[in-house]
Amino acid sequence: MSLFERRRSLFALAAASLVALANAPANAADTAKPTVLRFAWWGGGARHQATLKAIAAFERQNPGLKIKAEYMGFNGYLERLTTQIAGGSEPDVMQINWAWMAMFSKRGTGFTDLNQYKHVLALDQFTPQDLSMGIVAGKLNALPVGYSARVFLWNQAAFDRAGLPLPKTWDELFAAGAVFKQKLGPNAYPLDGELYDMILLSQAYVHQKHGMAYLDPKQPRVAMSPAAALEWVQTYKRLVDGHTATPLPLRASLGGAEKATEQQQDWVVGNWAGNYTWDSAISLRASTLDSQQKLALGEFPTLPGAANSGMFGRPSLMFAVGRNSKQPELAARFVNFMLTDPEAALILGKTRGVPGAQRQFDLLQREKALPALELQADAQIKAQKLAGRIELPAPLFEHARMQKFMREVFETVAYGKTTDAEAAKRLVEEGNALLKRIK
C-alpha cells in the first residue's frame, strides 16, 4: 500500500471513530445532574467553617449529592425563613429554634414528619424526653441538636476580693450587691446581664416561690397571678436597686444595652463578677477575662420547698426537614449524620453547643473536646432535668412579639417611667390580649 493510500485509510478510520463517538450514548457520569439538598443555618464564623466541612464529609459518603449551603448571622434569618416557608420554597433541611415550631407548625404539619423515616434515624441516641420536645400533634417535626439552660457563672477571684463566698441562696445573692459596692467600689457589681437575662432570672425566683412561670406552657394565657406578676417586677427592681445587677441605663451608656457581657471592659477586669446566661455561652464569657480572673460555675439558688427550679431550659437548636422537600428521606439521612455520626461530631465539635445525641457526646468527652466548665454545667442541667425540676417553657414566651412586649414593659421599669403595680397589670392584661392575637 502506498503512502497516500495508508494516509487515506487512517483518515477514514479516524472519521468513523468520531462518528461513532458522536452517536454513542453519553456516559451517565457526564450527563447526570447531582441531587441537590438545601441546608440553611445561622451562626458565626467557627460554626460556618465546621458545618461546611461536615457537609463535604457527607457529600463524600454520598457521591452524586450536592448540598447547597445557605448560611448567615442570626439577624434576618427568621424573616427570610418565614418568607420561604410562606411561599413553599423553604430549604430541605433547616436549623430552627424550638419555639418556632409553634409559629410554623401549630398542627404538626408545617414540617416533614420524621417518624416516616425512623429507618434512617438513630432515634435511640436521644432520650424520650428530648424526642418529645420535637413532637407537635403526634408528629416528629424536628430533632434537638442539644439542650441548653440558664446557669450562673461567677468570677471566683472577684468574690475573693470582696471577701464573699459564691452565692448559693437567693438571700446571699441579693446581699452581695451592698458588699461589692462597699468593698470594691460603686462600679463593681456581683452580676451582669442584658435586660432579658434579668427578666429570666427574676422569673426563676417567682417560679420557685409561686409555682408558675409567666406563660402557661399548655395554652396561650398568662399563668402568673397579679400578685406573682407584681413580685416578678419587684424582684427585677430588687436586683438593680440593691446594686446586685448592673442597671439597664448603665449598660446602655457603655456601648449599648444589649452589648454582650464578654465585650464589657468591667467584666474583663473583674468589676462585674457574674453572669446569668446559657451554658452554651460559657466559652465566650471566659474568652476575654484577664489572667487575674477565674471563672466558676455556681449552684442554682432554690427556695426551700420549691417544686420547680425555675431554671429556663429548652432545646438549644433543632433540625427540621421542610414539608416541601422533594428528597425527604435523603434530608433525614443528612440530619441523622449531623446529629449522631461520629465523624460529624469530630468535625463540628461544640460549635452548636454540647451535643444531645449520646454517641456524639461520649465521643467528644473521650476526646477531651468539651471544656471542664461546660461539662459541669451540662451535668448540673441534666440533674435538674432527671429530677423533673425543669419545665419546658411556653413556646410563645420566645415569640418575637411577646419578647418585644416584655422587654418594653421592663424597660419602663428600668427607667422609672411606670410604677411596679402598673407594670404588673400590663404584664397580665396586655399579655393575655397579645397571646390571643398571636396564638
SULFEN-V809154 format. One record per residue. N is the residue number from 1. RES is the residue in one small letter. OMEGA is omega in whole degrees, 0 to 359 (none if undefined). NEAR is the number of other ideal C-beta (glycine too) atoms within 10 Angstrom. Layout:
n->N res->RES omega->OMEGA near->NEAR
n->N res->RES omega->OMEGA near->NEAR
This chain:
n->1 res->m omega->181 near->8
n->2 res->s omega->179 near->7
n->3 res->l omega->180 near->7
n->4 res->f omega->182 near->8
n->5 res->e omega->180 near->9
n->6 res->r omega->179 near->10
n->7 res->r omega->180 near->11
n->8 res->r omega->180 near->12
n->9 res->s omega->179 near->11
n->10 res->l omega->179 near->10
n->11 res->f omega->180 near->10
n->12 res->a omega->180 near->10
n->13 res->l omega->180 near->10
n->14 res->a omega->180 near->10
n->15 res->a omega->179 near->10
n->16 res->a omega->179 near->10
n->17 res->s omega->180 near->10
n->18 res->l omega->178 near->10
n->19 res->v omega->180 near->10
n->20 res->a omega->180 near->9
n->21 res->l omega->181 near->8
n->22 res->a omega->183 near->7
n->23 res->n omega->183 near->7
n->24 res->a omega->177 near->8
n->25 res->p omega->182 near->6
n->26 res->a omega->176 near->8
n->27 res->n omega->183 near->8
n->28 res->a omega->182 near->8
n->29 res->a omega->181 near->8
n->30 res->d omega->188 near->6
n->31 res->t omega->184 near->8
n->32 res->a omega->176 near->10
n->33 res->k omega->180 near->7
n->34 res->p omega->172 near->12
n->35 res->t omega->185 near->13
n->36 res->v omega->170 near->12
n->37 res->l omega->176 near->24
n->38 res->r omega->180 near->20
n->39 res->f omega->182 near->23
n->40 res->a omega->176 near->21
n->41 res->w omega->172 near->22
n->42 res->w omega->178 near->22
n->43 res->g omega->177 near->19
n->44 res->g omega->185 near->11
n->45 res->g omega->182 near->9
n->46 res->a omega->179 near->12
n->47 res->r omega->180 near->18
n->48 res->h omega->184 near->17
n->49 res->q omega->181 near->13
n->50 res->a omega->181 near->19
n->51 res->t omega->178 near->23
n->52 res->l omega->177 near->13
n->53 res->k omega->178 near->13
n->54 res->a omega->176 near->23
n->55 res->i omega->180 near->22
n->56 res->a omega->179 near->12
n->57 res->a omega->179 near->15
n->58 res->f omega->177 near->20
n->59 res->e omega->178 near->16
n->60 res->r omega->178 near->10
n->61 res->q omega->185 near->11
n->62 res->n omega->181 near->17
n->63 res->p omega->181 near->8
n->64 res->g omega->179 near->11
n->65 res->l omega->175 near->18
n->66 res->k omega->178 near->13
n->67 res->i omega->179 near->24
n->68 res->k omega->183 near->12
n->69 res->a omega->178 near->14
n->70 res->e omega->187 near->17
n->71 res->y omega->184 near->15
n->72 res->m omega->171 near->13
n->73 res->g omega->184 near->11
n->74 res->f omega->182 near->10
n->75 res->n omega->179 near->8
n->76 res->g omega->183 near->10
n->77 res->y omega->182 near->20
n->78 res->l omega->180 near->15
n->79 res->e omega->179 near->10
n->80 res->r omega->181 near->14
n->81 res->l omega->179 near->22
n->82 res->t omega->179 near->15
n->83 res->t omega->181 near->11
n->84 res->q omega->181 near->18
n->85 res->i omega->179 near->21
n->86 res->a omega->181 near->10
n->87 res->g omega->180 near->9
n->88 res->g omega->182 near->9
n->89 res->s omega->182 near->11
n->90 res->e omega->178 near->25
n->91 res->p omega->177 near->23
n->92 res->d omega->179 near->25
n->93 res->v omega->182 near->26
n->94 res->m omega->172 near->27
n->95 res->q omega->181 near->23
n->96 res->i omega->168 near->24
n->97 res->n omega->181 near->19
n->98 res->w omega->184 near->22
n->99 res->a omega->182 near->20
n->100 res->w omega->177 near->24
n->101 res->m omega->178 near->23
n->102 res->a omega->179 near->19
n->103 res->m omega->189 near->20
n->104 res->f omega->187 near->20
n->105 res->s omega->184 near->21
n->106 res->k omega->180 near->13
n->107 res->r omega->178 near->8
n->108 res->g omega->184 near->15
n->109 res->t omega->182 near->14
n->110 res->g omega->178 near->21
n->111 res->f omega->176 near->28
n->112 res->t omega->176 near->25
n->113 res->d omega->184 near->19
n->114 res->l omega->174 near->26
n->115 res->n omega->179 near->13
n->116 res->q omega->186 near->15
n->117 res->y omega->179 near->20
n->118 res->k omega->184 near->11
n->119 res->h omega->178 near->8
n->120 res->v omega->182 near->16
n->121 res->l omega->178 near->20
n->122 res->a omega->184 near->16
n->123 res->l omega->179 near->17
n->124 res->d omega->178 near->11
n->125 res->q omega->181 near->20
n->126 res->f omega->176 near->20
n->127 res->t omega->176 near->16
n->128 res->p omega->179 near->7
n->129 res->q omega->180 near->14
n->130 res->d omega->178 near->19
n->131 res->l omega->183 near->17
n->132 res->s omega->182 near->12
n->133 res->m omega->177 near->20
n->134 res->g omega->183 near->21
n->135 res->i omega->175 near->16
n->136 res->v omega->179 near->20
n->137 res->a omega->177 near->11
n->138 res->g omega->182 near->8
n->139 res->k omega->180 near->18
n->140 res->l omega->186 near->23
n->141 res->n omega->185 near->26
n->142 res->a omega->176 near->28
n->143 res->l omega->182 near->29
n->144 res->p omega->173 near->25
n->145 res->v omega->179 near->25
n->146 res->g omega->179 near->22
n->147 res->y omega->183 near->26
n->148 res->s omega->179 near->26
n->149 res->a omega->180 near->22
n->150 res->r omega->180 near->22
n->151 res->v omega->177 near->27
n->152 res->f omega->173 near->22
n->153 res->l omega->181 near->23
n->154 res->w omega->173 near->23
n->155 res->n omega->183 near->25
n->156 res->q omega->182 near->16
n->157 res->a omega->180 near->18
n->158 res->a omega->178 near->24
n->159 res->f omega->176 near->23
n->160 res->d omega->179 near->14
n->161 res->r omega->179 near->16
n->162 res->a omega->181 near->18
n->163 res->g omega->182 near->9
n->164 res->l omega->169 near->18
n->165 res->p omega->177 near->12
n->166 res->l omega->183 near->20
n->167 res->p omega->176 near->22
n->168 res->k omega->180 near->14
n->169 res->t omega->177 near->13
n->170 res->w omega->180 near->17
n->171 res->d omega->178 near->11
n->172 res->e omega->179 near->14
n->173 res->l omega->182 near->24
n->174 res->f omega->183 near->20
n->175 res->a omega->186 near->15
n->176 res->a omega->184 near->25
n->177 res->g omega->181 near->21
n->178 res->a omega->180 near->13
n->179 res->v omega->179 near->16
n->180 res->f omega->181 near->26
n->181 res->k omega->182 near->18
n->182 res->q omega->188 near->12
n->183 res->k omega->184 near->12
n->184 res->l omega->176 near->18
n->185 res->g omega->185 near->9
n->186 res->p omega->180 near->9
n->187 res->n omega->183 near->12
n->188 res->a omega->179 near->21
n->189 res->y omega->177 near->27
n->190 res->p omega->190 near->32
n->191 res->l omega->172 near->27
n->192 res->d omega->175 near->25
n->193 res->g omega->172 near->23
n->194 res->e omega->183 near->21
n->195 res->l omega->181 near->19
n->196 res->y omega->177 near->13
n->197 res->d omega->182 near->19
n->198 res->m omega->175 near->24
n->199 res->i omega->180 near->20
n->200 res->l omega->180 near->23
n->201 res->l omega->178 near->24
n->202 res->s omega->178 near->24
n->203 res->q omega->180 near->24
n->204 res->a omega->179 near->25
n->205 res->y omega->182 near->24
n->206 res->v omega->179 near->24
n->207 res->h omega->178 near->27
n->208 res->q omega->186 near->22
n->209 res->k omega->186 near->17
n->210 res->h omega->178 near->19
n->211 res->g omega->182 near->13
n->212 res->m omega->171 near->20
n->213 res->a omega->182 near->24
n->214 res->y omega->183 near->24
n->215 res->l omega->175 near->25
n->216 res->d omega->182 near->16
n->217 res->p omega->186 near->14
n->218 res->k omega->178 near->9
n->219 res->q omega->186 near->11
n->220 res->p omega->177 near->19
n->221 res->r omega->174 near->15
n->222 res->v omega->182 near->23
n->223 res->a omega->181 near->20
n->224 res->m omega->171 near->23
n->225 res->s omega->176 near->13
n->226 res->p omega->180 near->14
n->227 res->a omega->179 near->11
n->228 res->a omega->179 near->22
n->229 res->a omega->178 near->27
n->230 res->l omega->179 near->19
n->231 res->e omega->174 near->20
n->232 res->w omega->179 near->25
n->233 res->v omega->182 near->24
n->234 res->q omega->178 near->19
n->235 res->t omega->176 near->19
n->236 res->y omega->181 near->25
n->237 res->k omega->179 near->16
n->238 res->r omega->178 near->17
n->239 res->l omega->184 near->25
n->240 res->v omega->183 near->21
n->241 res->d omega->179 near->12
n->242 res->g omega->179 near->16
n->243 res->h omega->178 near->21
n->244 res->t omega->182 near->23
n->245 res->a omega->179 near->28
n->246 res->t omega->180 near->26
n->247 res->p omega->179 near->16
n->248 res->l omega->179 near->21
n->249 res->p omega->178 near->13
n->250 res->l omega->180 near->15
n->251 res->r omega->180 near->23
n->252 res->a omega->182 near->16
n->253 res->s omega->184 near->10
n->254 res->l omega->176 near->14
n->255 res->g omega->177 near->12
n->256 res->g omega->184 near->11
n->257 res->a omega->183 near->16
n->258 res->e omega->176 near->12
n->259 res->k omega->185 near->13
n->260 res->a omega->183 near->16
n->261 res->t omega->184 near->25
n->262 res->e omega->178 near->18
n->263 res->q omega->181 near->13
n->264 res->q omega->182 near->19
n->265 res->q omega->179 near->11
n->266 res->d omega->174 near->18
n->267 res->w omega->183 near->25
n->268 res->v omega->185 near->16
n->269 res->v omega->174 near->15
n->270 res->g omega->174 near->21
n->271 res->n omega->174 near->19
n->272 res->w omega->198 near->25
n->273 res->a omega->181 near->28
n->274 res->g omega->180 near->29
n->275 res->n omega->175 near->28
n->276 res->y omega->192 near->24
n->277 res->t omega->175 near->24
n->278 res->w omega->177 near->19
n->279 res->d omega->179 near->25
n->280 res->s omega->181 near->21
n->281 res->a omega->185 near->20
n->282 res->i omega->181 near->24
n->283 res->s omega->178 near->13
n->284 res->l omega->182 near->16
n->285 res->r omega->182 near->21
n->286 res->a omega->191 near->16
n->287 res->s omega->186 near->9
n->288 res->t omega->181 near->16
n->289 res->l omega->177 near->17
n->290 res->d omega->189 near->10
n->291 res->s omega->181 near->6
n->292 res->q omega->185 near->11
n->293 res->q omega->181 near->17
n->294 res->k omega->183 near->15
n->295 res->l omega->179 near->16
n->296 res->a omega->176 near->15
n->297 res->l omega->180 near->20
n->298 res->g omega->171 near->20
n->299 res->e omega->179 near->13
n->300 res->f omega->184 near->21
n->301 res->p omega->183 near->21
n->302 res->t omega->179 near->19
n->303 res->l omega->178 near->15
n->304 res->p omega->178 near->6
n->305 res->g omega->181 near->7
n->306 res->a omega->180 near->17
n->307 res->a omega->182 near->10
n->308 res->n omega->182 near->18
n->309 res->s omega->186 near->24
n->310 res->g omega->178 near->28
n->311 res->m omega->182 near->21
n->312 res->f omega->183 near->23
n->313 res->g omega->179 near->21
n->314 res->r omega->177 near->19
n->315 res->p omega->180 near->23
n->316 res->s omega->178 near->21
n->317 res->l omega->177 near->22
n->318 res->m omega->170 near->25
n->319 res->f omega->180 near->24
n->320 res->a omega->176 near->27
n->321 res->v omega->181 near->30
n->322 res->g omega->181 near->23
n->323 res->r omega->179 near->17
n->324 res->n omega->180 near->16
n->325 res->s omega->178 near->20
n->326 res->k omega->179 near->11
n->327 res->q omega->187 near->17
n->328 res->p omega->180 near->20
n->329 res->e omega->177 near->14
n->330 res->l omega->177 near->20
n->331 res->a omega->178 near->27
n->332 res->a omega->177 near->24
n->333 res->r omega->178 near->20
n->334 res->f omega->176 near->27
n->335 res->v omega->180 near->25
n->336 res->n omega->178 near->21
n->337 res->f omega->183 near->19
n->338 res->m omega->188 near->27
n->339 res->l omega->186 near->26
n->340 res->t omega->186 near->22
n->341 res->d omega->179 near->22
n->342 res->p omega->179 near->12
n->343 res->e omega->179 near->14
n->344 res->a omega->180 near->23
n->345 res->a omega->181 near->23
n->346 res->l omega->179 near->17
n->347 res->i omega->186 near->20
n->348 res->l omega->181 near->23
n->349 res->g omega->180 near->16
n->350 res->k omega->180 near->20
n->351 res->t omega->172 near->16
n->352 res->r omega->180 near->23
n->353 res->g omega->178 near->21
n->354 res->v omega->184 near->25
n->355 res->p omega->181 near->27
n->356 res->g omega->180 near->25
n->357 res->a omega->186 near->25
n->358 res->q omega->182 near->15
n->359 res->r omega->180 near->16
n->360 res->q omega->179 near->24
n->361 res->f omega->181 near->18
n->362 res->d omega->181 near->14
n->363 res->l omega->181 near->17
n->364 res->l omega->177 near->20
n->365 res->q omega->178 near->13
n->366 res->r omega->182 near->9
n->367 res->e omega->181 near->11
n->368 res->k omega->180 near->9
n->369 res->a omega->179 near->13
n->370 res->l omega->182 near->17
n->371 res->p omega->185 near->14
n->372 res->a omega->183 near->9
n->373 res->l omega->179 near->18
n->374 res->e omega->175 near->20
n->375 res->l omega->177 near->17
n->376 res->q omega->179 near->15
n->377 res->a omega->179 near->25
n->378 res->d omega->179 near->23
n->379 res->a omega->179 near->11
n->380 res->q omega->181 near->19
n->381 res->i omega->180 near->22
n->382 res->k omega->178 near->15
n->383 res->a omega->178 near->13
n->384 res->q omega->179 near->19
n->385 res->k omega->182 near->18
n->386 res->l omega->179 near->11
n->387 res->a omega->180 near->9
n->388 res->g omega->186 near->11
n->389 res->r omega->172 near->18
n->390 res->i omega->178 near->22
n->391 res->e omega->178 near->17
n->392 res->l omega->184 near->14
n->393 res->p omega->174 near->20
n->394 res->a omega->180 near->23
n->395 res->p omega->182 near->21
n->396 res->l omega->176 near->23
n->397 res->f omega->181 near->20
n->398 res->e omega->174 near->18
n->399 res->h omega->186 near->21
n->400 res->a omega->183 near->14
n->401 res->r omega->177 near->12
n->402 res->m omega->177 near->21
n->403 res->q omega->180 near->15
n->404 res->k omega->181 near->11
n->405 res->f omega->181 near->19
n->406 res->m omega->180 near->22
n->407 res->r omega->182 near->17
n->408 res->e omega->179 near->11
n->409 res->v omega->182 near->22
n->410 res->f omega->174 near->23
n->411 res->e omega->178 near->16
n->412 res->t omega->176 near->15
n->413 res->v omega->183 near->21
n->414 res->a omega->182 near->21
n->415 res->y omega->176 near->12
n->416 res->g omega->182 near->9
n->417 res->k omega->180 near->10
n->418 res->t omega->176 near->18
n->419 res->t omega->178 near->12
n->420 res->d omega->183 near->16
n->421 res->a omega->179 near->13
n->422 res->e omega->180 near->14
n->423 res->a omega->180 near->22
n->424 res->a omega->179 near->24
n->425 res->k omega->178 near->18
n->426 res->r omega->181 near->19
n->427 res->l omega->181 near->23
n->428 res->v omega->188 near->19
n->429 res->e omega->180 near->13
n->430 res->e omega->176 near->14
n->431 res->g omega->177 near->22
n->432 res->n omega->179 near->13
n->433 res->a omega->179 near->12
n->434 res->l omega->180 near->19
n->435 res->l omega->178 near->21
n->436 res->k omega->182 near->9
n->437 res->r omega->186 near->8
n->438 res->i omega->184 near->14
n->439 res->k omega->none near->12
